[in-house]
Amino acid sequence: MTKQVLFIQGGGEGVHDEWDNKLVASLERELGPDYEIRYPRMPNEADPRYALWKAVLKKEFAKLDDGAILVGHSIGGTILINVLAEEPSDSSPSGIFLIATPFVGKGGWSSEDIEPISDLGARLQARWKVYLYHGSEDDTAPFGHIDLYEKAIPQAIVRRLAGYNHQLNEDMSEVAIDIRRLE
């Protein structure tokens, strides 16, 4: 039986077709045929809005089997983790993977669209495994944001990747290793 992976893109003009598609292709190569990656086009990618993306995520969650894997890149990861923390879900993902995810809240980015959640880690269901990845050469989301997430989600497994950029150098091998370990 194939495992489902839902990959949520980042924001910006052309990101779905010109940037994050390379992350998805790398993940597909690394995981192989036992995994089915869903890669929905998020609305208004040049100017992501929490409420709009949340509505799409909830529809996508409804299509997933229990044990699906959730992957969010950049602002897509920020929105993903906030949606999961904000509303209890019936879904039971086997893992949540946040890649180069900007932290919204004290010490991170401010947002008029996303409300900071002070007890982020406590709101995530204990059975959910959360993984954080951030490259030391990320010039989009500051490297220190992984430290803020580590404090906010103390149960998370943290991967600081030396020499990697915001797109993880288009190499999802580290993420794929952790995904395969979930089995």
N, C-alpha and C positions, 0 to 999 in steps of 0.2 A: 504494500500500500504506500502510495506516495505521501510525503509530508507536505503540508501547505506552508508557504512563506508569504507573508504580506509585506511588501516593501513600499514604504511611504517616502516619496521624493522630497527633496528640499525645495526651497522657493527661489525664484529669480526667472528672468526672461529666458526661455528655452531650456530650462534645467531638465525637464523630463526627457527630451529627445537628444540633447547635446551633451549632458553632463552625467546625470544619475543613471542613465541607461548603461553607461560603462561600468558602474558599480554593480548593477543588476547582472550584466553579462559576465562579470568576473565571479559573482556569487553563483551563477548558474554553472559555470565551468568548474568551480571548486566543489560544489555540492553534488553535481552529477544528476542522473535521471531519477533518483529516488525522491527528489524534491520538485515541487511545482511552485514557481514564483509568480505571484500575482503582483502586477505593477500598474495600479490604476493612475490615470492622469488626474492630478488634483486640479480643482477649478482655480482660475485666476492665479496661476503659479507666479506671475511677476509681482503680485501683491497679495500674499497669502492672508486669509482672514480666518481666525480661529473658529467662529461659528459655522462658516461654510465648510471648512475642512472637517470639522467635528461631525457634521451631518453625513459627509461622505464616508468617514471612518466607521461610523455606526452601521451604515449599510454594508460596508465591506466586512465588518466583524460578523454580521449576521450570515454571511456566506461561508464562514470558516468552520471547520471541524474543531472539536476540542483538541488541544495539543498543537494547534497551529503556532507558527513562529512569527513574531512581529518585529519588523526592522524599520527604524526611522532614521533618515539622514537629515542633518542640519535642522532647519525649522520644522521639518516634517517629524523629527524625533521629539522636538519640544512640544509640538501639538499632540503627538501620540501619547507621551507620558502624562501630559496634563489631562487629556480626555480619560485615560485609564484611572487616574487618581481622583478625578472630579466625580465620576459616576460609577457606582458599583456595576460590574458587568457580569453577565452570565457566562461570558466566554472564559475559557481556561487555557490561555496560551502556555506553551511549554517554556517559552523564553521571550524576553523583550530585549532587543538589541538597539542601543542608541549610538549613532555614529556622528562624531563632530557636532554634537548637539549644543546649541546656545542655551545657557541657563538664564531663565527669566526670574528675577528676584534680587534680593540684597547681594551686592557684590557682582552681579551679572548685568544683563541687559534690562532696561526698563521697557515696558510695553503698555500701550493703551488698549491693546486687544486681548492680551493674555494676563489673567490675574495670577500673581505669584501664589504658590501653595506652600505655606510655612511647614506643614507636616507631610511633605510629599512622600517620603519613605513609609511612614506609618499608614498612609492611605492605600498603598499598593498591597494587594493581597499577599500574605506571607508565602503562599505556594508559588508565586510568580518569581522566576529567576530573571534578574535584571543585569545586563552587561553594558558597560560603558567603554567606548573607544574614542580616543582623541589623539591626533597627531601633533607632535611638538612643533611642526612647521606650518600649522594651520594659520593662515592669514585672514580668515573670515570670522571664525568663532575662536576667541582667545583660548589658548591652551589651559589657562587657569580655570576655565569653566568646568573642566572635568573634576577639579578639586571641590567646586561648589556642589556638583551633583553627588560626589562621594560623601560629602557631609549630609546632604539632603536625603540620600538613599544609602544609608550605611550598610545595608545588606547586599548592595550591588558588587559585582565582580568588575574590577577596573583594569583596563588595558591602556597604558600610556605608550604610544608608539613613536619612538624616536625617529626623526627624519621624515615622518609622514605628513602630508598636507591635508587640506580640508576634504579632498576626495580620496583620502587614504592611498594616494598614488595609484588610484584605480586598481587596488589590490585588496580583495576581500578575503584573502586566505586565512588571516587571523580570526575573522568573524566566522568563516565556514568551519574552522576547527572547533570553535566553541559550540556552534549549532550541532555538529555531528556528535559532540559529547553529551548532548541532551538525551540521546537515545538510551 
